[in-house]
Amino acid sequence: MIETQTVGTVPHVAGELPGPRSAEYLAHQGRWESNARVYPRNLPIALAGGAGSHVRDLDGNVFIDFLSGAGVLALGHNHPEVVAAATEQLRRLTHGLDFPTPAKRAFVDAQLSMLPPGLRSRMKIHFCGPAGANAVDAALKLCKTATGRGEVVSFQGGFHGANHAAMAVTGLVAQKQPIAHGVPGVHFFPYSSCSRCPLGLTEDSCETNCAVLLERALRDPLGGIPRPAAVVMELVQGEGGVVPARREFVRRVRAVTRELDIPLVVDEVQTGCGRTGTWFAFEQYDIEPDVVVASKALSGLGLPVAVILYDRRLDVWAPGAHTGTFRGNQAAFAAGAETVRIMRRDDVLGNVRRRGEQLGRRLAVLRDRPWVREVRGLGLMWGIELASPHDGRPATEYARAVQARALRTGLILELGGRDNGVVRLLPPLNVTAEVVDAACTILLDALEHCRPG
């Protein structure tokens, strides 16, 4: 079968894209699938197989995959030991609702073991529907139930999902605009996106003014915001353009939410499971959140599973308060527990930090390029913001051209940020130094080749 053929480890693209077989599949997709499909519009290939950091399309072209299933493939495509764990579980039990099972217990123990010691003993875990957006919804419901309050604070530039509740706390206006009567009671505050300061300040003049603005609004009896049920934030805004929050900003947000007894929900759907070099990104900010949302890479293999981890003092909701038929994915649990074992054995978190430093060194040459506004990242989550040197507007067409050129020369990349002006890199967490070097060579060539005159 085609899925079991050798994928290859060297990028190789012959002829135009899409090739004839991919074009046939894309045409079929265009005829029968929803208009809401996304990835094949800018990456016109039909996938046949994958192994590690590489995928092959139906025409035999081989690509380095720095999209990694939008970050779900922690150990790359089809890691043999994780596949074996999932396959063995499929022979035993595939679906368990929320009954206790050996696979589920091993998964829970593995996830709790990765928490910092101070949190481990007081956190509980809830299994949600299979997507991160459903877990965001669960986190909001939990906090509203526990506090009896209804308002929520979120941050400009953030992305938390596309279902009704998650979309309400997402900053992306275009996604919400067609949907009338969204979830009410959400208040957006500036995020510490310092290269595009929402307050119009320079980095030299900023003293975490975004956090100060939030503090004053929450404390002010004339601030217009009743004490909220939750503050929801990403430590690195992924879809927002790979924007790591400043440490002092995060710590001040944590301080004021703790002082005012407002649960802090940290969305680690994209940053979790080692993506930033620690199991969760919040560890690098030296804070303890009240609720952690996790999904994407939890199974290590792309099998769907989503959870919230939360302080047990919030565990006041009733049985059935947040359910979902597919929250008992036994194969995902088995794969997730095996992924944690492999990550410990192979020091994958150390590899994330080393490969992140390598990416930083290779991309440093871009910092003085006129069309590159900023290069930023944490661990193996990087973004190159492209903008006009004349007026600072996002260079969307340049970014699209870079993505297309990279694909034609063997590298799959994603775009994000405002007007899709940020070229994003999400490699597998066990990517090798050789693959990172090869990907950077392709990327730098694409940035140079496509640069506007």
N, C-alpha and C positions, 0 to 999 in steps of 0.2 A: 504494500500500500504506500501511497505517496508520503504519508506522514512519517514513515519509518526510514525513508531514504536519507542518505548522508546529506547534511545541510552544507557543509563546507565552513572553513574558518577564515577565508580571505574574501573580502568584498569583490564582487565581479558583476558588472552590468553590461550586457551585450545589446546594442541597438536602442531604440527609443522606448520610452515608458509611456503608457503601459504596453507590454508585449501583447501578442495576439491572444494568448489564453487568458491573461489578466483582463484584457479589454472585453473579452466575451463575458467573464464573470461580473465585471463592473457594469456592463450593459444590462445583464439580468438583474443585478441588484437595483439599478436605477429604475427598472420597470416595476419591480415587485416590492421593494422595501420602502420604508417611510422616508419622507423628505427630510426628516430630522437627523438622518445619518450624518456623520461628521468626518471621520478620519480619511476615508478613501477619496474625499473631494480634493484634498491637498496632497495626499500620498497615494497616487493611483496605481496600486498593485493589489493582486489577490494572493493571499498567503497560502503556502503549501506545507511548510514545516519549519521547525525552529530547534536550535540547540545552543545552549549557553547564551552568548551575546549576539548570535546571528540568526537571521531568518532567510528563507528562500521563497521566492514567489513561484507561480505556476509556470513561468517561462524559464526557470532555472537560474534567475539572477539571485545573487547572494548579497545581503545587506548587513552591516553592523546595526544593531537595533538599540538606539539610545532613546527610545520611547518606552520600551519594556512594559507594554500593556498599560500605559499611563501610570506606571509605577507599581503595578501589582506583582511583577515577576522579580521578587527579591533575589532569587538565585538564578535568574535567566530562564530561558526556555527549557522545559523538560529535564530538569536536574534529575539524574537517574535514581538517586536515593529517595528523593521526595516523591517521584513518580511511583517507585516501588512501594513506599509507605501508603500512598493513596490507593494503589491497585490492590494491595493486600486487604485494606479496609473495605474495599468494594465487595470482596468475597464474603465479608462478615455481616455488615450492616451499612446501609447507605443513608437512611433517613431516620432520625430519632425524635423529631419534635423537640420538646425540652426535657425529655427523660434523661436521667443520668446514664452514661455509658462509659466504658473504659477509654474510648477515643476522646470523648469530651473531657473526662477528668484529666487525662494527660495533657490536653490542650490548655485547660484552665491552669493547671499547675505550671506549665511551661510559661504561659503569659505572666502569671503573678511572679514567677521567679525572676523575670526581667525587670521588674519594677525596682526603684531604689528602696533600700531597706526601710527607710522611714515611712514609705507609703504601703509597702507590701502587706503589712499586718492589718491595715484598716480599710482596704479597698474591697469592694464587691464587683462582680462582673455580671453584665446582662447581655444576653444574645439577642440581636435585633434581626430585622430583615436583612437580606444578603448584601445590601449596598450601604456605603458610607453615609449617604443622604438620609437613609432610614435611621441610622444611629444618631445623626444630628437631631432628627426629629425626637428620638427617644430621650436624648439629653435635655432638650428643651422641656419636654413633658415632665421628666423627672424633677427638674429644678422648679417648674411652676407648681407641681404637686407639693414638693417639700416646703416651699416658701409661702405658698398661698398668694403669690404675686403674679402679675401678667406681663410686665414690660421686659424687653430684652435689649441689651446693648450689643452692637456688632461694630465692625470697622470697615471703613471705605477700602476698596481693593480686595476684600476677602471673598473667597468662594467656598461654599459649604454644601453644594449639591443642587439638584434640579427638581426635587419634589416640592410640594407647596410650602411646607414649613422651612426647609433648608434654603429654598430660593428666597424666602422673605428675609433671611439674615445674610444673604449674598449681596455683594456690592454691584454686581453686573446688571446695569439698568436694562440693557437690550433684552436680556432673558426674561425680565419681569414685565416689561412694557406691554406685551400682548395679553397679559393675564390680569383681568380686572379683579378687584376685591381680594387682594392678597392678605396674608396673615397680618393683623394689625399689631401695633404696640412695639415696633422695632425702631430703635434709634441708632443712627450711624455716626461714628466719631472718626476723626483722622487717625491714620495708622502711621507709624514711624517710617514712612517711605522717604528717606531724607534726600535722595537725589532728585525727587520731584516733591519737595516739601509742600504738603497741603495747606500750610499757613504762609507760604511764600517767603520763608526765611532761608538764609544760607546755613550750611552745616556749622559754620563757626559761631553763628548767633543762636543756635538751637540749644536749649537746655531741657530736652524732653518736653517741649511745649505741648505736644499732642497728649501726653499723659496728664499734664497739668490741666489742660482743657477738660478732660474727662473728670478729673478729681473735683474741679470747681463746680461742674455741672451736677455731679452726684451729691455734693454737699450743700449746694445752694438751695434754700427753700423757695427761691424764685426761679430755679433752673429749669422748670417745666417738665422734669422727668421724675415720676414717682420711683421709689427705690425698686430697682428691677429684680426679676427672678434670676437673671443670669447675665454674665458678660461672656461673649463667645469670641474667641480669637484663634488665629493661626500664628505659630511662632515664625514660620516662613510662609509667606503667601505664595502658593504654587501657581495656580491659574492666574493670579494677579501679576505674575511676571518674575517669580523667584525673588521675593523681597524679604530677607531676614530682618526680623525686628531687632532694634537696638536693645541691648541688655538692660539698660537703665529704664527704658520705656516699659518693658515687660515687668520688671521688678516693681515699678511704681503702680502699674495696673493691679498687680497681685496685692500690693500693700493696701490700696484703697478698697479693693473688693473684700479683703479680709477684715479690714476695719469696720466696714459697713455691713458685714455678713451677707455678701452677695456671692453666690457660687460662681467660680471661674471655670468655664468650660474651654478646654484646649482641644482644638480640632487637629488631630494628628493623623488624619486619614492618609495624607500624602507623605508627611514627614516621619511617620511612625515606622517601627520595625527596622530601625537601623539606617534609614535613608540619610540622616544628617551626621552619622558617626557615633551617635549614642542611640540606645534603643528608642527612646522618645526624645524629641527636640527640647522639651521643657527641662531636661536634665542639664543642658548647657546654659540655662538661664538661672539655675539655682533657685527654682521655685517648686512649690507643690500645688498643683491644681486640685480642684474639687471633683472635676469630671474630665476624663480623657476619652475622646472618640477615636476609634481605630477601625480600619478596614483594609482595603487595597492589598497590601503585602502580607497580611496575617497568615495566609495559607502557604505563602512562598511560591505558589504554582499557578496563581490566577483562579483557583477555585473560590467561589464567593463565600465570605463570612465577614460579619461586622459585629462589633461589640462596643459597649461603653464600660469603662472602669470608673468607679465612683466611691467617694467617701461613704462609709456605711451609715453615717448619721443622716444621709439623704434618703435612705432606703425605706420610705414610708408609703410608697404606692401600693395599690392593692393587686392581688393576683389577677392576671389578664390585662393589666394597665397598658402594656405594650407587647403585643404578640406578633407572630409572623410564622406562616406555615414552613418556610424554608430556613428557619434558624437552627436546624438540627443537622447540618451538612457534615456527616461523619467522615467522608473522605477529606474534606477541608480541614477538619480537626486533626486527623492523622497526619496530613501533610504539614500543617502548622507546627505541631509538636516536633516533627522530624526537622523542620526548618530551623527551629530554635537550637536543636542539638547540633546541627551542622554549623550553624553560625558560631556557636561556642567553640566547637572543635577546630574549625578552620580560621578562627579569629577574623571573621568577616567584618566586624566593626572596625578592627584595625585596618583592614584593606580599604574600607570606605574612607577612612581618614587619610591614608597614604595616597589613594587614587584621587581624592579630592585635592590634596596638595599638588599632585601632578597636574591636574586640570588647571589649577590656579596658576602654576608656572607656565604652562603652554599658552594659556589665554592672556597672560599678562602683556604680551606684545600688542594687544588690541586697545589697551587703555589710553593710548595717545592718538588713536585713529579718529578723524573728525566725525565719522558717522556712528561711532560707538559712544553712547552716552555713559554706559556703566557696564562693567562685568562684575557679577556678584554670585555668591553661592555659599553653600554649607554642605560639607560631606560630598555626596554624589547627587546634588540638586543644584544645577547651575543655570544661569540666564545671562544672555548678552542683549542688553537693551540698545536697539538701533533707533536713532533719531536724527532729524535734520540738524546740521550744525548752524543753519541759518535762523530757524524759528523754534527749534526744540520739539517739533511735532513728531509723533511716532513714525518711523520709516517703514510703514506696513509693506509696501511693495518690495522694498529691499529685503525685508525679512522673508517674504514669500519666495523671492528669487533665490535666496540663500537656501531655503528649505528644499526647493525644487532641484537646484544644482547639486546639493549634497545627496539627494536621493539618486540622481542620475550617476553619481560617482560612488554610490555604495553605502550611504549613511542615512538612517531614518532619524529625523529630529521633529520636535513639536514646536509650535509657536504659542505664545500667551501674552499676558500683560495688556495694557491699554492698546486697543486697535491692533492687537496681535503683532506688536512691534518688538517682542522679545523672543529670541531664539533660545529654546530650552533644551537642556540635556538631562535625561533621567536614565543613566546606564544601570544594568544589573549591579547589585552590591558586591558580587564576587568577580567583577570585570577585571581583566588582567592589565598590567602596565602596557603590554604590547598592543592590545586592542584600543586602549585609551590613546596611545600615540597615533595609531592609524586613524582613529576617528578625528582627532585634533587636526591631523594633516589635511583630511578631507574638508573639515569645517573651515579651517583658515584659508584654504584654496577657494572655497565657495564665497567666503566673505570678501576676498580680494577680487575674484573674477566678476562678482555681481555688483561691486561697489558703484554707486551712482557717480556720474562724471562731475 
